[in-house]
């Protein structure tokens, strides 16, 4: 089965992100707005159990932290994504590093850049238009992160929380 490890920001931030995603994100109906900690990976049932123990141990050793989304960025021309950028990334980088040094094997195509996607899979002209308009907006959206989630992909392509780990 396919899994990922993510953070869901506060309801206020998810609501604001969804106001953009419903128009510009092809994954809008598949998952709530999220910040990826570990890209999707596959686990057997046995691996799922040991991974859960590892994730619980990491969570117990991690303190809650603040996230602030402060501007819009893009990965264009590498990938057609527009995202909300995170101002202070140290806690996320540290958590990502700890999660990456365990039993879960994840193949990464790109460097870890924590973000919240608001637009993807758009034609280049539309992507640049959306990015150009959104980067003029001011964002200062903050929340406290006190948990992360192991999510799994269902048969219909949607992602659901499989387990939550409290910090």
ABEGO torsion letter per residue (X at the ends): XBBBBBBBBBAAAAAAAAAAAAAABAAAAABBBBBBABBBBBBBAAAAAAAAAAAAAAAAABBBBBBBBABBBBAOAABBBBBBBBABAAAAAAAAAAAAABABBBBBABBBBBBBBABBGBBAAAAAAAAAAAAABBBBBBBBBABBBBBBBBAAGBBBBABBBBX
